[in-house]
Amino acid sequence: MLVVKKYPNRRLYDTAESRYITLEDLASRIKAGSDVLVQDATSGADLTQATLTQIILESRGGARLLPVPLLLRLIRLGDEALAEFLGRYVSWALEMYLQAQHGARALMPLNPLANAPFAATNALARLVLGATKWGREAGQAGQAGPASAPQGSPAEPFGAQPDTYGGPIPEPPPSEPMHVPHVPTGEEVAAAIEAETAHVHGEVSDVANDVARLRREIEALKRSMATSTREARGPRDGQKAGRAPRATRTPRKVAPKKR
């Protein structure tokens, strides 16, 4: 494991090679397959998560991972449990994305137009669908009006007609339908991504609503407890207020003694 020391001036020191490195160098080492542990050079605190997050955000396109409205809502919530929820959900979504990407790569050899631009693929697909429709209409027309045999000579079956060698012509073997796997188009992939994004936004909204509801219930419970406390203290204060003040004793005057 690669151990990196991070100094207060944000410089990174590679302990394995005994030299200072940049964030780009650290990202290259991670892409090459190295595991990283980033520690504070003074206190020894673990700064791995913060450093890796900085690499993602400062990389090309990293700042556009989450939309602005979602970031604003996350900042306004300020809930500690939300970080754990997002971490688990992002891990699950990334695993599903990698599985879908692996499946698409497995189907790529079956699609001869996988590396072609989307516009060319779409145009060729329309051309193929149009040709298929034309062939289907021609076949239906041929079945509706078959050619009639001339009168005077009955039509013989195909297998009974002799060939030039005097034997019957064999019938052609039946053709089996070829199974072609379905390859998702760009529009289907875009629709699936849009649906998944809407689902993520819906789940985040549900979590925000649950947090707001819990806060309202806690505030209501606090008010109820405060009211109960005031009601419990009320009669005692009333009894104290209803007592008559004690009578003060007046000092007795003592007459001077006669000599």
N, C-alpha and C positions, 0 to 999 in steps of 0.2 A: 504494500500500500504506500502511496506517495504522501509524505507528510510535508505540509507547507506551513511556514510561519508567517503570520501577517502582523506587520508593525503598525504603530499609530499613524504613520504617514501613508498608509494604504499600500505599502510595498510588500510584495510576496517573495519569500525566500524559500528556494527548493533545498531541503536538507539532504536529498540524495545526491544532487550534483553540486551542492555548495555554491549556488549562484542565485541572483535575483531574476525573477520571471515576471511576465505580464499576464493579464487575464486571457489574452489570446493564446499564449503558450500553455496555460493551464487547461483551456478548452481543447487544445489540440491533444494534450496528453489524455484527457478524458475520452475524446473520440477514438483514440487509439486503444482504449480498453482498460486504462489504469483507474483504480479506485483511489479517491483523494480524501485526506483528512486535513482540514485547515484549522489551525490553532492560533490563538492570540499569543504573540511573542512575549507579552508581559505577564498576563494572568494565566495563560494556558487554557482559556475558555474555548469551547468548540464553536467555530465560526463557519463550519462547512455549509450549513443550509443557507446562511445569508450570502456567502460567496457564490454558491452555485446559482442562487436566485439572481444575483447581480450579473452573472455571465449570461443567463437567459434573457434578462431584460435589456442588456446592452448589446446583444447580438443582433444580426440583421433581421428585422421584422419581429423581434421579441416583444416590443412594446405594444404590438397589435394583437396579442394573444387574447385579451379580454376586452370587450367593448366598453366605451366610456360610461354609459348608463349603469352597467353592472358594477363597475369599479366604484362609482359614486354611492350606490346602494350598499355595497360592502363596507365602505368607510363610515357611512351613517349608522349602520347597524352596530358595529363595535362589539360584537359578541365573540367571546373566546371559543365557544363550541363550534362556531362557523368555520374556523380554520381546519379543525379535524374533519368536518363534513366535506369541505372542498378538497382536502387532500385525498380522502378515500374516493370521492367521486371522480376526480381527475385521473387517479390511478386506474380506476375501472374503465373510464372512457378511453384512455390511452391504450389499454390492453385490447379493447374492442377494435380500435382503429388499426392496431398492428395485425390483428387477426384478419380484418377485412383487406388490408394491404397484401398480406400473404396469400389470401385467396385470389385476389386480382392478379398477382404475379403468377400464380399457378395456372390461371386461365389464359394468360397472355400468349403462350405458344399456339393456342388454338385459334386465336384471332389474328389473321394476317395483316389487319389494318390497325394493330394496336399502337404502332409508332407513327401512324399518319396523323395529320392535323384533324381537329374535330370537324371543321367545315367540310373537308374532303370526305371523311368517313360518313357524315350525314348525307352528303349528296349521293355517294355511292349506295348508301342504304335505300334512299328513295328510288334510285334507278333499279336496284334489285327487286324492291317491292313492286314497282310498276311492271317489270318484266314478269314477275310471278303472277300478278293479277291478269296480265294479257294472256299468259299461257293457260291459266285456269278458265278464262272466258272462251278461249279457242277450243279447249277440251270439252266444255259443256256444249258448244255449238256442234262439235263433231258427234257427240252422243245423241243430240237431239235429231240430227238429220243424217243417218248413215246412207252411204251409196247403195242403191238397189242393184241387184244382179240383172243382167239382160235376160229378157224373156226367151224361152225355148231351151235354155241350158241351166239346170239348177246349180246353185253355188255349192262348191265342194269345200269341206273344212280345210283349215290350213295344213294340218298334218297329213291329209290324204293326197295332197298335190305332189306328183313325182318331180324329182329334180333331173338334171341332165344325165345322172348315172343310173336312173331307173328306180331309185329307192325313195321312200317318203321323206319329206323335209321334217326334221325334228322341231318340236315346238320350243320356243325360247324359255329358259328357266324364269321363274317368277322373281321379280326384283324386290329386294327387301328395303324398306324405308331407312334412310340414313338418319341417325340421331345426331343433331347438332346442339351442343349445349348453349344455353342462353348467356350471352355476354352483356352485362349492364352497360348502357350508354352513358354519355356524359350528363344528359338531362336527368336520368334516374339517379346517378350518383349525387348530383347537386341537390335533387329533391330529398334524398335520404339525409344528406348533411344538414339541409335546412330544417328538416323534421327533428333531427337529433338536437340541433341548437335550440329550437323552440321548446323541446322537452326539458333541456337543461335550464332554460330561463324559467319554465313553469315550476320546476322543483325548487330553484332558488327562491322564487316568489312564495312558494308554500312554506319554506323554512322561515322566511322573513315574517310571514303572517303568524306562524306558530310562536315565534319569539315575541312578537308584539302582543299576542294574546296572553302569553305567560306573564309578561310585564304588567298587563292590565289586571290580571288575577292577583298578582303580588301586591299591587297598589291597593286593590279592594280589600285584601286581607289585612294590610297594614291599617287602613282606615277603620275596619271593623274592630281590630284589636284596640286601637286608640279610643274608640267610642265605648267599648266595654270597660276599659280602664277608668275613663271619666265617670261612667255610671257607678262603678264600684266605689270610687272615692267621694261621690256626691253626698250621701247621707252623713258620713263622718264630718265633712266640712259643714253641713247644715247643723248638726248637733253642736259643733263648736261655736257656730255663729249664733245659735239660739240660747246659749247659756248667758245668764245675767252676770254682769261684772261684779266681782267681789267688792263688798263695802270696805272702804278704807277707814281705819281707826284714827280718830282724832286724838292727838296727845292731850293728856290731862294736865291741867295747870296746877302746880303745887304752890300753896301759899307759903310765903317766907315765915320762918319761925320767929316768935317773939322772944326777945332776950329778957 
